[in-house]
Amino acid sequence: MAASAKILTLEKPKSTGDWTIVLPRRGRQRRNFSKIKNLEQQQPWVPPDVMSDPDREAKLMKKMQSYMKRVESSPFYCTFINQIQTPQILDSIFRVMGSEPNMQMVIYGIGSIESYEPPRLQLCLAILMKRKFRWVGEIEVFDPIISVTESRVLKALGCSVLSVNEQGRRQALKPMLFYMPHCEAELYDNLLQANWRVDLLNHIVLFGNSFETYEQHVSIIKNSTIVDLRKHILAVRSFTKEFGIETPSDDYFRAFHDSSWHFFNPEKEMQSIKL
């Protein structure tokens, strides 16, 4: 088998039942994502409500436009964009893209942009990235708590809302940017498990919680259940380049603290990874 198609062997995770995505400090709403074994088990999804409220929609759109201007003019955004344009990160992005002109952005676990500020800030940053960089392609969004009103606003902002709950298991058959700030560890693990092959991992750019922090946390608490739920995160660390971002303003700390860019380069791993 060619090196680019090499499969990374990993023990099959034990069944853990249902798990919950929790976005820190966004309120008490929780979103249930079932752990599944393959893509065929993905379920069609419909919003929790059935009708959009035009007044709510107009109010939310106005709020999003205001937040977009606020983010774009912030020191945080300037620092964020400048970091992306450093050779270390740009070279890593272009390595993933190869000959492709751009890469699709997939946003998982964004939360309620109507109810909470952190999701609004996170979505604004994603949209501003698309406007700034030609290498950012179309944006797809999913969170099971997205309302019809939020879905309509997302579409008006140029995003597509997925009609299927992928459980975070999109396979990167081509270069993809997974934008997942403040998702629970199990969702990252689902993504890695679905792409646990050299050629697929090489197609992924991941923006989300620091994997280094997860590794440090596990080494301190030494809980076998937590280790099992982060099995792929811990295994991928040996060939991950991680670049933490700066949050120079407290206004953006809740939405982006402990966030990093992750790039995977398993080609140097000549042996299968086993746990």
JONOR-V476557 format. One line per field, one symbol per residue. ss: DSSP state (a for helix, b for strand, c for the rest). psi: psi as a letter, one per 20 degrees, with the letter a starting at -180 (. if undefined). burial: + if it has 24 or more other ideal C-beta (glycine too) atoms within 12 Angstrom, else -. A space follows every 50 residues. Layout:
ss=???
psi=???
burial=???
//
This chain:
ss=ccaaacbccccccccccbbbbcccccccccbbbbccccaaacbbcccccc cccaaaaaaaaaaaaaaaaaaaccaaaaaaaaaaccaaaaaaaaaaaccc ccbbbbbbccccccccaaaaaaaaaaaaaaaacccbbbbbbbcccccaaa aaaaaaccbbbccbbccccccccccbbbbbccccaaaaaaaaaaccbaaa accbbbbbbcaaaaaaaaaaaccaaaaaacaaaaaaaaabbbbbccccca aaaaaaccbbbbbbcaaaccccccc
psi=pqhijppopqqpqqpjbqrpppopkjajpqpppqprhrhijqqqqqqhri qqohggggghgggghghghgghjqhgggggghghjqhggghhghgghciq hrpqppoqkhaoihhqgghggggggghhghhgphiobqppqppijprggh ghgghhjjqppqjpoikjkppmirpqooolpkrqhhhghgggghkmqghg hijpppoaqphgggghghhghlphghghikghghhihikpppoqrqniph hjghhjqkqqppppmjhioiqqpq.
burial=-------+-+--+--+--++++++-+--+-++++++-----+--+-+--- -+----+--++-++--++--+--+-++--++-++----+--++++++--- -+++++++++++++++++++++++++++++--+-+++-++++++++++++ ++++--+-+-++--++++++++-+++++++++++++++++++++++++++ +++++++++++++++--+-------++++++++++++-+++++++-+--- -+-+++++++++++++--+---+--
//
